[in-house]
Amino acid sequence: MQKRLQATEMWFLRRILRISWVDRVTNEEVLTRARTKRTLMATIKSRKLKFLGHVMRRNGTKNLAIAGKIEGKRARGRQRQTYISNIKDWTGNSNANDVLHATYDRQRWKSMVVNALAQDT
């Protein structure tokens, strides 16, 4: 999914700069012409992590929907990427309960978010 988002970001920049898709212009050249860096994935990570911390500190159905498990059989084939699996991958923690409990301690959660975002740069 990350590659698709990066490709979409480059497509947006090419459209903004009016670079035709038949022109042979590298992505690095497009980034230098736009005087920017790739920021879409970092923005998505930041917002998802901050939103999780916000929702988990509240009591309600949103909290239950993120932390809850669904009973029943799983569908055939490759399983879809879940919200929690993204968070576990970005924070480097393989236990979902540890990640969810870390959101209640703001200082610990902020340090986990900063470390997850620092891995991109």
Buried (B, 14 or more C-beta within 10 A) or exposed (E): EEEEEBEEBBEEBBEEEEBEEEEEEEBEEBBEBBEEEBEBBBEBBBEBBEEBBEBBEEEEEEBEEBBEEEEEEEEEEEEEEEEBEBBBEBBEBEEBEEBBBBBEEEEEBBEBBEEBBEEEE
